[in-house]
Amino acid sequence: MNMHKRQIDVLRSGDEIRLSGVIYTARDQAHKRLFEAIKKRKKLPFKLEGAIIYYCGPTAAPKGKAIGSCGPTTSRRMDEFTPLLLKAGLKGMIGKGNRSKEVISAIKKYKAVYFLAYAGCGALISKYVKKAVPVAYRDLGPEAILKLEVKNFPLIVGIDSRGRNIYGQK
């Protein structure tokens, strides 16, 4: 899914939404590689402009399912990489937990949004993933980047584009 400015502008911290479209999984090591690729001006494995990244390392898909358990991981581990990814066009992130002051400032500066996924419900929320395809860094195993097609994926707006934060931090 490509998030557009008008979609982001209407979101408010605390809003519950259902997201449908394309999102990408990426955790620590994938973020490090994306960060390094941007710094070296190398081609990225997917278009970052308008994209949403889900901080998730899913389990293998059971027979007949698109994906295994796919709960969120702690977002702060990606904070050192996030401002540069936002500058490069990333518009949405999905994870759990609060973000650093630097990330909150970058969310405001680049008019992005941070969503919270329901933690502890990875097996349950996997039913909203209709398709999962590896797109990069397969050597990372469950931390490889996957392109997910989601339908009605339940999320909460944790930090909106104005920097309003469900955790109360500014």
N, C-alpha and C positions, 0 to 999 in steps of 0.2 A: 504494500500500500504506500502510495506517496502521500504524505501529509502535506496539505496546502495551508497557507497562512490563514485563510478564512476558517478552516476547520479547527486549527489550533487556537485561534482568537476566542472562540466561543467556549472553550473548555475552562473550567474553574476547579481549583483544588478541592478535592472531596467528591467531585462528580463521579458517578458510577456509569460506565459506558460498556457497550458491546462492540468490539472491533472486528471488522471483516475485511479481508484483503491479504496482502503479502507482508510478512515480517521475516527478519533474519535472526537466527540464533548466533550468539558470540559471547564467549567468556574471556577469561584473563589472557590466555596465550593468543587467541585469535585477535583480541584487541591490541595486543602488543605488535602483532604482525601488521594489522591495518595501520596503526600509528606509524610504524617504521616505513611502510609503503608510502604513506602521505608525505612524510618528511623527505623521502628520497624521490618524490614525484613519480612514483611507479603507478601502473594501472592497478586499480582495485578489483577484486573479484566480483563485485556487484556495484550498482550505482548507489552511491551514498546520499546523493541529493534527494531530500524528501523521505528517506528511508526510516524505518523503525527497527531497532535492534532489541532483541529479547535476551536478557542475561540468563541463559539456560543451557544446560548440558543434558539433553534428554537420554533416557535409557532406550535400549533397542526396542523396536516395534514388535509387539506380539502378533501372531498370525491374524490377518484380517484387519489390522489397525494401521493407521498412517504413522503413528509414533508411539513410543512408550511413555512412561511418566515424564512430565515436562514442567516441573515446578521452577520457580524463579530462584536465582542465586543472589547472594548479597551484592548489591550494586556498588558499594564503596570501593570494592576491589578494582573497578574499572575507572575510578575517578581521575587517576593520573593521565589517562588517555582521552577522556571524554571531551574536554574543551576543544582539542584539535579536531576531533571527529565532528563536533557541532559546527565548528568553523568551516569544515569541508562539506557541510550540507545535511548532516544527520538531523532529523526533526523530532524523533521520538525514541524513547528508551523505556524498556519494561524490566522491572526487577523487584527487589524487596529492600526495605530499609531506607534510611535518610541518605542524603548526598552531602558532599563537602560544600563549603561556602564558595569555592572556585567553580564548582559545577553549577551551583544555583545561579551564580553571576553569569556564567556562559549560557545557561538556559534562557535567562532574560535577554542577554545581548543578541542571541541568534534566534530568538522567538521559537523555542522548542518546547517539548512537554515530556515530563517523566511520569510514567504510569506504574502503578503497583499491581502485581499479579497476586492472586491468593496463594500465600505460602502454605505448605503442608497439604496442598490439594493437587499435586502434580498428576496423579493418576486420573483424578476427576476432570481436570481442565484439559487433559489430552484429547478428550472427545470433541473439543472445538477445533482441533487441528485436522484438516481434511486431506492435506498432502504435505509430505516432507521430502525435500530433495537436497542432497549434499551439493554445495557450490564451491567450497574452498577448504583448504587445509585439512584434508582427510587424514593426514598423519596424526592429527590431534585426537583421533578417536571420537568420543562423545563430545569433545569440545570443538569439533569441526564446525564450520559455518554451514547451516542448513537454511534453505529457503522454505518457509512454512506458508501454506495457504490456510488461513483461519476464518472461521465463520462464527460470529456472535461471541468472540472470546471475551470473557468478563474481566474488566479492569477498573481500577480506581485512579483518578487523576491525583498523583502525589504532589507534583510541583507543576503549576501552570506557567504559561509563557510570561507572566508578570512577576514570577518568582514567589507567588503565594504557595506556602508549603503546608501540607496536611500535618506535618510534625511541629509546626509552629516556628521553625527556624527561619531566619531571613537571610 
